Amino acid sequence: AGVRELGPGDTAAAALALRELRTHFPDAGALVAAADAQRAEGYRLVASFEDGEQDAAAVGGFRVQTMLAHGRFLYVDDFVCRASHRRRGHGRAVMD
């Protein structure tokens, strides 16, 4: 298993996991397009993978922001582990 940040060209690897959380998107393509559009606002994705799999087992979507009231902080937009891959340490790996 491995964890890595997904760049704009890799967002599709997160789609299967994200669709378990964001069910209102009609298909993976629409979800990938929306996630990539948010990158202009600082949105980033980190994913954990099972060995030999191209689709992420778990995904964290986040942004680092700074506010006068709070200073610098991490905002987590999305955090999900595919149901079929739970209890294998992927969520913890993404958070780490």
VMD Tcl script that draws the C-alpha trace (Angstrom):
set ca {
  {0.00 0.00 0.00}
  {1.13 3.53 -0.67}
  {0.03 7.09 -0.04}
  {0.58 9.98 -2.41}
  {-0.81 13.35 -3.35}
  {-2.82 13.29 -6.57}
  {-2.09 15.98 -9.12}
  {-4.68 17.32 -11.59}
  {-3.98 14.51 -14.06}
  {-4.52 11.86 -11.34}
  {-7.91 12.93 -9.98}
  {-9.70 10.03 -11.71}
  {-7.87 7.63 -9.36}
  {-9.87 9.17 -6.49}
  {-13.26 9.04 -8.21}
  {-14.39 5.58 -7.07}
  {-13.82 6.44 -3.41}
  {-15.19 9.98 -3.66}
  {-18.39 8.76 -5.31}
  {-19.17 6.76 -2.14}
  {-19.23 10.08 -0.28}
  {-20.47 12.48 -2.97}
  {-23.36 10.51 -4.44}
  {-25.05 13.55 -5.99}
  {-22.61 13.58 -8.92}
  {-24.14 11.85 -11.95}
  {-20.91 10.07 -12.92}
  {-17.18 9.89 -12.24}
  {-16.39 12.38 -15.01}
  {-18.55 15.09 -13.44}
  {-16.97 14.51 -10.04}
  {-13.43 14.65 -11.46}
  {-14.24 17.88 -13.31}
  {-15.65 19.48 -10.15}
  {-12.68 18.41 -8.03}
  {-10.21 19.69 -10.60}
  {-12.08 23.01 -10.83}
  {-11.70 23.44 -7.04}
  {-7.93 23.12 -7.35}
  {-7.83 26.80 -8.37}
  {-9.07 27.53 -4.84}
  {-6.34 25.43 -3.20}
  {-8.15 22.07 -3.09}
  {-5.76 19.12 -2.92}
  {-6.17 15.34 -2.79}
  {-4.19 12.67 -0.97}
  {-4.95 9.00 -1.54}
  {-3.99 5.59 -0.19}
  {-3.72 2.65 -2.57}
  {-3.70 -1.11 -2.23}
  {-0.72 -2.71 -3.92}
  {-1.42 -3.25 -7.60}
  {-4.65 -1.18 -7.68}
  {-5.09 2.02 -9.71}
  {-8.23 3.21 -7.87}
  {-7.63 4.76 -4.45}
  {-8.78 2.84 -1.40}
  {-9.14 6.05 0.64}
  {-9.07 9.73 -0.23}
  {-8.74 12.99 1.65}
  {-9.65 16.25 -0.06}
  {-8.37 19.31 1.77}
  {-7.08 22.85 1.56}
  {-4.67 24.85 3.70}
  {-6.00 28.32 4.43}
  {-5.20 31.35 6.51}
  {-7.80 33.48 8.27}
  {-7.42 36.52 10.50}
  {-9.53 34.84 13.16}
  {-7.76 31.45 13.14}
  {-4.39 31.87 11.46}
  {-3.20 29.00 9.26}
  {-5.36 25.87 9.34}
  {-6.21 22.71 7.44}
  {-9.80 22.36 6.21}
  {-10.89 18.83 5.26}
  {-13.52 18.89 2.50}
  {-13.72 15.16 1.87}
  {-12.52 12.09 3.75}
  {-13.65 8.64 2.66}
  {-12.51 5.04 2.48}
  {-14.18 2.69 0.02}
  {-16.45 0.26 1.88}
  {-14.61 -2.70 0.39}
  {-11.26 -1.43 1.73}
  {-12.15 -0.40 5.29}
  {-10.32 -1.62 8.40}
  {-7.01 -1.93 6.52}
  {-5.35 1.28 7.73}
  {-6.02 3.40 4.65}
  {-7.87 6.16 6.51}
  {-5.10 6.48 9.05}
  {-2.51 6.52 6.26}
  {-4.29 9.40 4.51}
  {-4.55 11.40 7.73}
  {-0.87 10.85 8.53}
}
mol new
graphics top color blue
foreach p $ca { graphics top sphere $p radius 0.5 }
foreach p [lrange $ca 0 end-1] q [lrange $ca 1 end] { graphics top cylinder $p $q radius 0.2 }
display resetview
